[in-house]
Amino acid sequence: GEGGAREGDVAPFHPFAKFPWGNMKSLRTDPESSGVDVMKELRDHYHGHYYARNMRLVVLAGYELDEIQRRVVTHFRDVPADPRVRHTADECGGGVTNLRPYELPFRQTSLGRVYRIVPVRDHHTLTLTWQMPSTNPHWRTRPHDYLAHLLGHEAGGSVLSVLKERGWATGLSAGVGEDGCGDASTHALFAIEISLSEGGVGRWEEVVGVAFSYVGMLRRCFLEGHEDGEGVRREGLPPWIHEELKSIAEVGYRYADEGDVTEIVEDIAESMAPWYSLPDERVLDGGSLLFNDAVDNIAVKSLLFDYFTPENTRVDLMSSTFGKDADFGDPGTQSDEEKKEDLDDDKVAGKPMGADGPIAAGQQPSIEPWFGTKYWVEEIANSTMKKWIDVANPSLSPADLPLHLPPKNPFIPTIFDLKSPPSSDAEHPLLGCSVKVCVTVGKKKSWFPAAVTKYQAADNVHRLFLTYEDEGEKLHALDAPDTYDEFHEERDGLEGHEGLLDNGKVKFRVTAVPREGEGVVFSYGDSGHD
């Protein structure tokens, strides 16, 4: 819905202005009315762009390299090296598709306005969008993610903490989108998306003011600077912010879960695209890690002072308090029952909450042609814009607006060595064995499968930690521990051994013994000893 409302305010020649999906109207009705053969256009596009010099191939397979090469040749040898259809010099050059710079997508006339949008479902969202140059050249330190971390944090002193305290918002996220519209070779769109309460819808201008007050605080801290290792004061935010983000990125990359194979090869192939500017040795980790000792402060300053400005802001206010589709249809097409339901809904919701400007004046909404999104566009008042500009100037936040940098994170790990287990854990013969435990339930005795996962000896008491089939863990005292001395050298005789736990209250029988290097044995499915 929101994306559809945006497309009409983009420079018409820009790729961002195109309808990026497809339906019967765009793929059949409109082309036929214009005399365009869609299949011919698709074939021409395929023949002009699908060729080896313009493609990247990533193969992940459990074969020797020679076998992988053989299979690649077999399956891809028919792909031509050069385009089947030659392009003009203006369209193509250097062996790859020409990425002609389109610059920023939004028209200046679409900025400094608020777009009030009717959502599909009940919710209230305020989105501030700043257009800026592509982030691709800044892959080493990603200054946009650096500022997203600060604007989107949720600790005390954050934008969200203030909005929550005032009852205006319930959630907030910030950053550059990962899709081709939000993060492209031509531009980037940095957005702050705030989930509003119903009360926050009517205070949206003040909500935006809080966000710009935080920008003003960041500008002040940046200009105030910090002392480097030589005692020289330099512009920039405290170095520990970048150091924390770098450490978190390294931990996330080093200990990442094993991903889906298809997604892995797709991500690597995308990282090989020329517009990302990644050198060959950084294709695997260039999109995940931070590489410099400090953030690119020149880029951070440019974003803060040149792009994160009220004048460069697009405001999208989406709220179900503005109504729903049926509220703007032809009343003559509604049944009496539907009209009554709408009237009851209006009474319950107290509409139109937050409906000032064109909505309050009864103006009919504009309708986006592809999705049918209903919206109103209104110039932001000069007085409001001036307030935002004033609070965005470098300054400390007032006492009634406690905004400040996030605190240092004390929970970022720095030592990853495995702790050595107690020596006793590696010595006891029962450790790792599978057992059946006899427990009295009422007048009946039942055997429950378990595994000995830990052993502990302290204060002359020997304890076994048993993990049961339901993954519950229970601690038992081992009776007659000296009995097991004979099994330290040779554990084969343990299978079938019976012993007692908890001063004779619990009986157990060893059902399986791990082989050397096997670890814990779980034979829960064995019912032979029941």
VENQUIQUI-V106597 format. One record per helix or strand. SS is the DSSP state (@ for helix, = for strand). FROM is the first residue (numbers start at 1). TO is the last residue. If there is no record, write none. Layout:
BEGIN
ss=SS from=FROM to=TO
ss=SS from=FROM to=TO
END
This chain:
BEGIN
ss=@ from=2 to=7
ss== from=10 to=10
ss=@ from=15 to=17
ss=@ from=24 to=33
ss=@ from=38 to=49
ss=@ from=52 to=54
ss=@ from=65 to=76
ss== from=92 to=93
ss== from=96 to=97
ss== from=106 to=106
ss=@ from=108 to=110
ss== from=113 to=117
ss== from=124 to=132
ss=@ from=136 to=138
ss=@ from=143 to=152
ss=@ from=159 to=165
ss== from=169 to=176
ss== from=183 to=183
ss== from=188 to=196
ss=@ from=198 to=201
ss=@ from=204 to=224
ss== from=226 to=227
ss== from=233 to=234
ss=@ from=239 to=254
ss=@ from=261 to=271
ss=@ from=274 to=276
ss=@ from=280 to=282
ss=@ from=297 to=307
ss=@ from=310 to=312
ss== from=313 to=319
ss=@ from=320 to=322
ss=@ from=325 to=328
ss=@ from=331 to=333
ss=@ from=336 to=349
ss=@ from=357 to=360
ss== from=366 to=367
ss== from=374 to=379
ss=@ from=382 to=392
ss=@ from=423 to=426
ss== from=434 to=441
ss== from=444 to=458
ss== from=461 to=468
ss== from=473 to=478
ss=@ from=481 to=487
ss=@ from=492 to=494
ss== from=498 to=501
ss== from=506 to=512
END
